[in-house]
Amino acid sequence: MKAVLCESYGPPENLVVRDIESLIPARDEVIIQVKASGLNFPDTLIIEGKYQFQPEMPFSPGGEVAGIVKSVGQDVTHLKEGDRVMAGTGWGGFAEEVRGKASNVFLIPDSISFVQCAATMMTFGTSYHALVNRAELKAGETLMVLGASGGVGTAAIQIGKTLGAKVIAAASTGEKLNYCRSLGADLTINYSKEDLKKQAKVLTDGKGVDVIYDPIGDKFTEPALRAISWKGRYLVVGFAAGDIPKIPLNLPLLKGCSIVGVFWGGFFRNEPEVNAKNFKTIVKWLEEGTVVAKVHKEYALENVAKAMNELTSKKVMGKIVFVP
């Protein structure tokens, strides 16, 4: 089978496409024939040795896939050959086959395309976990989403609206903010032109934001935190803008707020039953059309370097998906 391989840490141009042996499942695994796989920011970090965990070399990046079950391990009882599924894999997804831990592989209905599901797993899994399990976002609260036009940002906007929150989308261009409005964002902040803290306070009539969803970090975190409400919840999702920020701890003290870590990879490994419950809701919403995974562009595996460079250019709105 064909796979994108990282054989040494470095930029996307170092990745190679090779033919390798087909996979055999362990007792608690399934092997999935990949029909589509989603590209996420962590994929650009893992190939440079900068992510929270690193698989053994050589490995294929790609943490979310959709496809057809090819074979199942002997302990797997809820899945069978031929099932249509979506899966979070951590890595290995940029290939024609991938192994998935059965507890993080979920059946999908015929009415949802493989591309749609591949664009959903990590982004909606992360955002649902963040807003429901970690922040306990309530109807009527205000949610501010940083990096709102990206993959997890667009998922957070839609989930926030579905949960009944007022959503403020923050992004770097007018085009991105118009895109966020089309997804349901109520209010917007252009943080390349506007003062993030000041504008967030204005839009909340001085009260501050109840929940802040931050997948970008860097220079945006502290001004956003300064705009949080009393007993607000600040969700640390990632650092796509660059540096990991250092926060003055007097801010959560004075605000009475919580800074909450969100690591979906750790969550689905440690709490598979709760993650499975989350995905029952997400798949139901997808089937109903309540939420939609927005696809920016589809690529073949051979164009992995071009796709990754497009993602890191900060011009992507929604998700890039590979179709082997």
N, C-alpha and C positions, 0 to 999 in steps of 0.2 A: 504494500500500500504506500501511497505518497504522503509525505509529511514535511512541514516546515520545521527545520531543526536549528537550535542554538547550540553550536559546538564550542563557542568561546564567547565570553562576555564582550559586548560592544554595541555599536549602533545597529539599526535595522538592516543596513547594507551587508552586515556580516552573516545574516541568516541565509540558510541554504535549503533547497527543496530536494529531498532524496527519496528513493524507494527503500522501504524498510520492511521487516517481517510483520505479518499480521499479528494481532494481539490475542492473547488467551486470558480469560477472566480468572481472577482469584475467587475464592469461595463466596465472598460478599460483593462481587462486582458484576457489572454487565459491560459488554463490548458494544459500542454504538457505531453504526455506519453513519458518518456525519453528512448531513444534508446542508447544514449552515452553521457557522460559528461566529460569535460576536467578538469584536475588537474593543478592548477597554484600556484605560490608561495604565492599570497595573501591568499589562502585557509589555508596555514600552519600558517599564522599570525592571521587570524580571529578567529580560535579556541583557541588561547591563549590570546585574548583580545588586540592584538597589531596592529590591522589594523585601517585605517582612520575612519571607521564607524563600528558599531556593531549592529547586529539584536538582537531582544529579545530572551531570552532563552525559550525553547530549539529551536535550529535551525539546519538546515543541511547546511554545506558548499557546495561550487560548484557554480561557476559563469558563466559557459557556457555549453549549452546543445544542442543536436539535437534530434529530435523525431517527433512525430505525434500529431497534435492538437486533444485533446480529447473533449474540450468544450470551448465556447467563451462567453465573457461578452456581455451584451446587446448593448453596444456602439461600439463594434468591427465590422467593415464592410469589411475589406480587407482580413480577414482570416476566415476559416470555418473548421468544424470537418473533419478530415482525411487529412488535408494539411501536407506535409512534410516541416519542418521548422528547423531553427537554432535560438538560442536566447541567449542574455546576460541577466543574472538574478541577478547578485550581490551575491546571496547565494541561497540555496535550491536545487541545481542541483544534489547532490549525493543522489538521490531517484528515485523511479519508476515514480513519477509525480512531476511536478514543475509548479509554477505559473510564468508567464512572462508578463510584461507590453507590450501591443500589439505594441506600437511604437518601441520596440526593439526586435521584432520577425520577422524573414524574411523567405520568401519562398525559398526552395532549389530545384533544378532540380533532377530528378530521377538518373541522371548520376553521382551524387556525393554521396558517402556513408555517413551514419550518423557519423561514427567514424571520417572520414575526416573533416566533418563540426564541430563536437564537439571539434576538435583540432584547429579550426580556429578562432572561434568567438572572444575570448579575445585577443589572441596573434596578429592576423592580424588586428583586430579592433584597438588595441593599437598602433601597429607599423604604420599602414596607417595614423591614426590620427596624430601621432608624426611627421612622415616624410613629409606628404602632408599638413595638416592643420597648424601645429605648426612651422615646420622648413622650409616649402616651398622648399624642396630639388629640385635642378635643374639638368638636364642632364649635365654631365661633371664635376660636383662637386665631392669632396671626402667625403665619409661617413665612419666613424669608429664606429664599433659596439662592445661594451664591453659585456662580457658574451655571446659571439656570438653563442655558440652551444646550448643554452637553447631555450625555447619556443618562447619568444618574439624576441630573438636574431636571430633565424633562419628565422623568419618572416621578420625581418628588413633587413637581407641580401638579401632575394629574392625581396622584394619591392624596396630596393635601386637599385638593378640591373635592375629591370623592368623600373624604372624611369630614367635609363641611368647614374647612378652614378658609380664612381670607389669605391669599397667597401674594407675596411681593416677590417678583423675579428680579434678580440683580445680575447684570451681564455687562459686557464691554462695548457693545455696539447697538445702534438703533435697530439694525436688521435682526440681530439676535433677540432683542426685546420684543419686536413685532412677532417673531416666531413664538416666543413665550406667551404672548397674549393669545395667539391662535390656539394654544393648548389649555387656556383657561386662566392664566395669571390675571389677577385683579389690578395690580399696581406694578410699576417697574422702577428700577433705579439703574442708570447708566454710570457705573462706578469708574469709568475712564474720564467722565466729565463732571460728575456730581460727588459731593462729600457723602460717603456711605453712611456714616453715623448720623449726620445732620438730617439727611433725607429720610432715613428710616424712622427717625423721631418725628419728622413732619408728617409722614404718611400714617403714623399711629397716634396722631394728636398728642404727642409727648409721652405716651405710655411706654413705648418700647415694644419690641417684638417678643412674642411668647416663645417661639421655637425658631432657631436658626440652623439651617442645614448647610454645612460648609465642606464641599469636596475639593476646595482649591488652596486654602491656607495662605501662606506667605504674608504679604503686607495687608491683606484684606481682613484677616482674622481679628486683630485687635480693635479696629474701628467698628466692625460688626458686633463684637462682644460688648462694646461700650453702648450699643443701641439696644441691648436686651432689656426685657422687662423684669420687674421684681419676680423672683422665683421662675425665671425663664430657663429654658434648656438649650444649651449650645451643643450641636451634634458635630463631632469631629469625624469626618468621613474620609478625607484624603488631602493631598497636598499637590494638586495638579499645577498650581501656579509657580511652584518652585520650592522655596525654603520652608522648612518646618518652623512655624512661629514659636516664640517664647512669650508666654502670657504672664503679665504682672498678676500675682495671686490676690492682690487687694481687690481686683475687679469682681471675681465671684463672691468675695466676702461682702463688698458693698452692695452688690446687686441681689444677694441671696439666691444666686442662680447656680445651676449645675452645668459642668462641662462633661459631656458624655461621649465616650468612645464608641465608634461604630465600625466593627470589623466583621463583615458578613462571612468571610471565609472561616473565621474562628467560631462564629455562631452556628453555621450549618454542621460543623464537625462536632461541636459540644452539645447542641440542642437539636438533633435531627427531627424529633417529633414536632417541636414548635415550628421549625422551618417548613416541614411538610404541611402543617396546618396553614401557614402563611400562603403557600403556593396553591392550595385549594381555592383560596379567595382570589389570588392573582389570576389564575386560569379562568375562574368564573367571570371575573371582570373583563378579561380579554375576549372571552366568548360572547359576552353581552355587548361588547363595544364600549364599556365604561371607560377603559383605558386603552391606549394604542402605543405600541413601541414604534417610535419614529425612526425610520431608516434613512440615513444620509446618502449612502452609496453602497453598492455591492461590488466586491472584488473577487478575482480568482486568487488561489493561494500563491501563485507565482508572483503576484504583485504586492506581497506582504510589506516590503520596504516602503513602497509608494504609499500604501494605506496608512502605515504607522507614522510616516512623516506628515501626512495630511492631518492625522489626529493631533499630533503635537504642535501643529501650526496654529492651533486654537481657532480654526475656521469651521470646524465640523459642528453641525447642528443635528442632534440626534445620534444615531449609531451607525458605524461602519460594520458591515457583515461580509464574511467570506463564504463563498459558495464553491466547494470543491468540484 
